[in-house]
């Protein structure tokens, strides 16, 4: 993995977190998490605004909100820890 590849990923993440819609998603996830018995909640992120900044292979983006104090690495269905 090249430094340019990692820089492109970093630039894309910076663009995503500056978006108003991202802040709204985070706020909604925090609210949902506070009422959920699950250890985490998640949402899909719209990558169209940063599509040119992402490597071609990246097609989807997700953001997860985790409850504090959860130590079970198997809490997520896709976890291999």
PyMOL commands that set and color helices and strands:
alter all, ss='L'
color gray80, all
select helices_A, chain A and resi 3-18+20-34+48-53
alter helices_A, ss='H'
color red, helices_A
select strands_A, chain A and resi 40-45+61-66
alter strands_A, ss='S'
color yellow, strands_A
deselect
rebuild
show_as cartoon
